[in-house]
């Protein structure tokens, strides 16, 4: 699903809001999420899941082109952990699909 599809589907559920209003709300939500993660804070969205920051240490790796060792710098990555509610909905959707096939 693209951002535009998300906005259109959200607008279908909230017909009193214009496309521009829904787009602004989605943009604000994403920017707030990005800002919180950039500040090193974890973000929990009830019924959806949790975005956590994980630190990777610097380590020595090999360059696949020439085989020489090089230092891979430390970095931060975002991990997403789905809440049980989302997992249950996904598994129920898969079971319904399997039953219709």
Buried (B, 14 or more C-beta within 10 A) or exposed (E): EEEEEEBBEBBEEEEEBEEEEBBEBBEEEEEEBEEBBEEEEEBEEEEEBBBBBEEEEEEEEEEEEEEEEEEEEEEEEEEEEEBEEBEEEEEEEEEEEEEEE
